[in-house]
Amino acid sequence: MEKKYLTTKELAELLDINEKMVYQLINEKGLPACKITGKWLFPKHLVDIWIENHVINRPLPSQGILSSMIIIIGSHDPLLEAVISFYNKNYPEHPVVYSPSGSMFGIRALKKGLCHIATAHLIHEDEKEYNFDYLKEYFEEHEVPAVINFCFREQGIIVQKGNPKGIKDIPSLVEKGATIANRAKGTGTRLLLDHELKKAGIDPHELKGYENEFSSHMEVALEVLSGRADAGIGIRAVASMLGLDFIPLRWERYDLLIPKPFFFEKNIQRLLGILQDKEFKRIVQRFDGYNIENSGRILFPRD
């Protein structure tokens, strides 16, 4: 029967290291451990998880998983949600599971092999491109996923109907003493706000509500609708859905990031095929603030 707890000596033998190194791993690398009556014990199941979490070049999700579902993690987008709903109605035996947790979270999940597709809209410092710099930071050259445009969408400032605060741009959020609903760190929208504040020479903490974080564009818009916030950075689509006013900032590129080993899999191609289908155009008509002229276009690798 496998032991549930390892001694320092047993763990050192398992890891093939000196016992002194075990103590260093506890202090510097967060090795799971507990001290009882002056002796260290190491829960075997937590040690296994700790080792797994330190694996580099983690394998991608198994082909067995891909044969039954597609996992998408990354930036939130209501048009993508609508496309996924359409896909799942037509292919219920091969569902898409979507976790909209932010662009950076999607890229990190892709690197760790936790999903098949990540979604992102991370603006470059020079404002000329999206996502590529971040992919280079996280992936080796041979690992960089394929980048497919899903859409362009309009980002801006969502304000209450009639814009009672008279907000007209990013600096006026501070000048008018507006309280904002912010997106979480790691989201492309939060990055855009921080980028615009830096350009305007504004310390983020001058902005009321900067620390009030919400997980989606819709949650931000609902804070504005309720009156708990005067404004929030988000996309035109959700402002229109809730009858709120919108001050445009820029059109941004929103991409799908797909590891090359998965790109030609049947389920992935079936999902991408919707972007070329007339049904996609009908779905888009339900929303404001989208441009799908380049939807489905492969941006990387380039020809």
For each residue, the residues with C-beta under 8 A, 3 or more apart:
1:
2: 44
3: 6 10 44
4: 43 44 45
5: 41 42 43 44
6: 3 10 11 14 41 42 44 47
7: 10 11 39 40 41 42
8: 11 12 19 22 23 39 40 42
9: 12 13 19
10: 3 6 7 13 14 42
11: 6 7 8 14 15 22 42 47
12: 8 9 15 16 17 18 19 21 22
13: 9 10 16
14: 6 10 11 47
15: 11 12 21 22
16: 12 13
17: 12 21 22
18: 12 21 22
19: 8 9 12 22 23
20: 23 24
21: 12 15 17 18 24 25
22: 8 11 12 15 17 18 19 25 26 31 40
23: 8 19 20 26 27 40
24: 20 21 27 28 29
25: 21 22 28 29 31
26: 22 23 29 30 31 33 40
27: 23 24
28: 24 25
29: 24 25 26 54
30: 26 50
31: 22 25 26 42 47 50
32: 42 43 46 47 49 50
33: 26 40 41 42
34: 40 41 42 43
35: 38 39 40 41
36: 39 41
37:
38: 35
39: 7 8 35 36
40: 7 8 22 23 26 33 34 35
41: 5 6 7 33 34 35 36
42: 5 6 7 8 10 11 31 32 33 34 46 47
43: 4 5 32 34 46 47
44: 2 3 4 5 6 47 48
45: 4 48 49
46: 32 42 43 49 50
47: 6 11 14 31 32 42 43 44 50 51
48: 44 45 51 52
49: 32 45 46 52 53
50: 30 31 32 46 47 53 54
51: 47 48 54 55
52: 48 49 55
53: 49 50
54: 29 50 51
55: 51 52 58
56:
57:
58: 55 111 112 113
59: 62 113
60: 113 116 259 261 262
61: 65 66 71 113 114 115 116
62: 59 65 66
63: 66 67 265
64: 67 68
65: 61 62 68 69 71
66: 61 62 63 69 70 116 262 265 267 268
67: 63 64 94 267
68: 64 65 93 94 95
69: 65 66 94 95 96 97 267
70: 66 94 95 96 97 116 117 267 268 271
71: 61 65 96 97 99 114 115 116 117
72: 80 84 96 97 98 99 106 115 116 117 118 119
73: 98 99 101 105 106 109 110 114 115 117 118 119
74: 99 100 101 102 103 105 106 107 109 115 117 118 119 120 257
75: 100 102 103 106 119 120 121 187 188 254
76: 100 102 187 215 216 217 218
77: 80 81 100 119 150 151 153 217 235 254
78: 81 82 217 218 235 237 238 241 287
79: 82 83 150 151 153 237 283 284 287 290
80: 72 77 83 84 98 119 150
81: 77 78 84 85 98 100
82: 78 79 85 86 283 286 287
83: 79 80 86 87 271 274 275 280 283
84: 72 80 81 87 88 96 98
85: 81 82 88 89
86: 82 83 89 90 274 279 283
87: 83 84 90 91 96 270 271 274
88: 84 85 91 92 95 96
89: 85 86 92
90: 86 87
91: 87 88 94 95 267 270
92: 88 89 95
93: 68
94: 67 68 69 70 91 267 270
95: 68 69 70 88 91 92
96: 69 70 71 72 84 87 88 271
97: 69 70 71 72
98: 72 73 80 81 84
99: 71 72 73 74 115
100: 74 75 76 77 81 119 215 216
101: 73 74 105 106 186 215
102: 74 75 76 105 106 183 184 185 186 187 188 190
103: 74 75 106 107 118 119 120 121 122 131 134 186 187 188 191
104: 107 108 120 122 134 185 186 187
105: 73 74 101 102 108 109 186
106: 72 73 74 75 101 102 103 109 110 115 118 119 120 257
107: 74 103 104 110 111 118 120 122 134 135 138 257
108: 104 105 111 112 138
109: 73 74 105 106 112 114 115 118
110: 73 106 107 113 114 115 117 118 145 257 259
111: 58 107 108 138 139
112: 58 108 109
113: 58 59 60 61 110
114: 61 71 73 109 110
115: 61 71 72 73 74 99 106 109 110 118
116: 60 61 66 70 71 72 258 259 262 268
117: 70 71 72 73 74 110 256 257 258 262 268
118: 72 73 74 103 106 107 109 110 115 145 256 257
119: 72 73 74 75 77 80 100 103 106 150 254 255 256 257
120: 74 75 103 104 106 107 130 131 134 188 254 255 257
121: 75 103 130 131 153 188 189 252 253 254 255
122: 103 104 107 130 131 133 134 188 191
123: 127 130 188 191 192 195 252
124: 127 128 129 130 132 133
125: 133 195
126: 129
127: 123 124 195
128: 124
129: 124 126 132 133
130: 120 121 122 123 124 252 253 255
131: 103 120 121 122 134 135 147 253 255 257
132: 124 129 135 136 147 300
133: 122 124 125 129 136 137
134: 103 104 107 120 122 131 137 138
135: 107 131 132 138 139 144 145 147 257
136: 132 133 139 144
137: 133 134
138: 107 108 111 134 135
139: 111 135 136 143 144 145
140: 143 144
141: 144
142:
143: 139 140 259
144: 135 136 139 140 141 300
145: 110 118 135 139 257 258 259 260
146: 257 258 259 260 263 298 300 301
147: 131 132 135 255 256 257 298 299 300
148: 255 256 257 258 272 296 297 298 299
149: 152 253 254 255 256 294 295 296 297 299
150: 77 79 80 119 254 255 256 275 295
151: 77 79 254 284 290 291 292 295
152: 149 251 252 253 254 290 291 292 293 294
153: 77 79 121 235 236 237 251 252 254 289 290 291
154: 235 236 246 248 250 251 252 289 290
155: 189 192 233 234 235 236 248 249 250 251 252
156: 233 234 235 236 239 246 247 248 249 250
157: 167 169 170 173 231 232 233 246 247 249
158: 220 221 224 231 232 233 234 238 239 244 245 246
159: 163 165 167 224 230 231 244 245 246 247
160: 163 164 165 224 225 227 230 231 244 245
161: 243 244 245
162: 245
163: 159 160 166 167 245 247
164: 160 230
165: 159 160 176 177 178 230 231
166: 163 172 176
167: 157 159 163 172 173 176 178 230 231 247
168: 172 247
169: 157 172 173 247
170: 157 173 193 196 197 200 202 249
171: 174 175 200 202
172: 166 167 168 169 175 176 178
173: 157 167 169 170 176 178 180 207 231
174: 171 177 178 202 206 207
175: 171 172
176: 165 166 167 172 173 230
177: 165 174 208
178: 165 167 172 173 174 208 230 231
179: 208 209 212 228 229 230 231
180: 173 207 208 209 210 212 229 230 231 232 233
181: 209 212 214 219 220 223 224 228 229 231 232
182: 190 193 209 210 211 212 213 214 220 232 233
183: 102 187 189 190 193 213 214 215 217 220 232 233 234
184: 102 187 190 213 214 215
185: 102 104 190 213
186: 101 102 103 104 105 190
187: 75 76 102 103 104 183 184 190 191
188: 75 102 103 120 121 122 123 191 192 252
189: 121 155 183 192 193 217 233 234
190: 102 182 183 184 185 186 187 193 194 233
191: 103 122 123 187 188 194 195
192: 123 155 188 189 195 196 233 249 250 252
193: 170 182 183 189 190 196 197 233
194: 190 191 197 198 204
195: 123 125 127 191 192 198 199
196: 170 192 193 199 200 249
197: 170 193 194 200 202 203 204 207
198: 194 195 201 202
199: 195 196
200: 170 171 196 197
201: 198
202: 170 171 174 197 198 206 207
203: 197 206
204: 194 197 207 210
205: 210
206: 174 202 203
207: 173 174 180 197 202 204 210
208: 177 178 179 180
209: 179 180 181 182 212 229
210: 180 182 204 205 207
211: 182
212: 179 180 181 182 209 223 229
213: 182 183 184 185
214: 181 182 183 184 219 220 223 232
215: 76 100 101 183 184 219
216: 76 100 219 220
217: 76 77 78 183 189 220 221 234 235 237 238
218: 76 78 221 222 238 241
219: 181 214 215 216 222 223
220: 158 181 182 183 214 216 217 223 224 229 232 233 234 238
221: 158 217 218 224 225 232 234 238 239 241 242 244
222: 218 219 225 226 242
223: 181 212 214 219 220 226 228 229 232
224: 158 159 160 181 220 221 227 228 229 230 231 232 242 244
225: 160 221 222 242 243 244
226: 222 223 229
227: 160 224
228: 179 181 223 224
229: 179 180 181 209 212 220 223 224 226 232
230: 159 160 164 165 167 176 178 179 180 224
231: 157 158 159 160 165 167 173 178 179 180 181 224
232: 157 158 180 181 182 183 214 220 221 223 224 229
233: 155 156 157 158 180 182 183 189 190 192 193 220 249
234: 155 156 158 183 189 217 220 221 238 239
235: 77 78 153 154 155 156 217 238 239 289
236: 153 154 155 156 239 240 246 248 288 289
237: 78 79 153 217 240 241 287 288 289 290
238: 78 158 217 218 220 221 234 235 241 242
239: 156 158 221 234 235 236 242 244 245 246 288 289
240: 236 237 243 244 246 287 288 289
241: 78 218 221 237 238 287
242: 221 222 224 225 238 239
243: 161 225 240
244: 158 159 160 161 221 224 225 239 240
245: 158 159 160 161 162 163 239
246: 154 156 157 158 159 236 239 240 289
247: 156 157 159 163 167 168 169
248: 154 155 156 236
249: 155 156 157 170 192 196 233
250: 154 155 156 192
251: 152 153 154 155 291
252: 121 123 130 152 153 154 155 188 192
253: 121 130 131 149 152
254: 75 77 119 120 121 149 150 151 152 153
255: 119 120 121 130 131 147 148 149 150 299
256: 117 118 119 147 148 149 150 272
257: 74 106 107 110 117 118 119 120 131 135 145 146 147 148
258: 116 117 145 146 148 262 263 268
259: 60 110 116 143 145 146 262 263
260: 145 146 263
261: 60
262: 60 66 116 117 258 259 265 268
263: 146 258 259 260 268 269
264: 268 269
265: 63 66 262 268 269
266: 269 270
267: 66 67 69 70 91 94 270 271
268: 66 70 116 117 258 262 263 264 265 271 272
269: 263 264 265 266 272 273
270: 87 91 94 266 267 273 274
271: 70 83 87 96 267 268 274
272: 148 256 268 269 275 276 296
273: 269 270 276 277
274: 83 86 87 270 271 277 279 280
275: 83 150 272 280 292 295 296
276: 272 273 280 295 296
277: 273 274 280 281
278: 281 282
279: 86 274 282 283
280: 83 274 275 276 277 283 284 292 295
281: 277 278 284 285 292
282: 278 279 285 286
283: 79 82 83 86 279 280 286 287
284: 79 151 280 281 287 290 292
285: 281 282
286: 82 282 283
287: 78 79 82 237 240 241 283 284 290
288: 236 237 239 240
289: 153 154 235 236 237 239 240 246
290: 79 151 152 153 154 237 284 287
291: 151 152 153 251 294
292: 151 152 275 280 281 284 295
293: 152
294: 149 152 291 297
295: 149 150 151 275 276 280 292
296: 148 149 272 275 276
297: 148 149 294
298: 146 147 148 301
299: 147 148 149 255 302
300: 132 144 146 147
301: 146 298
302: 299
303:
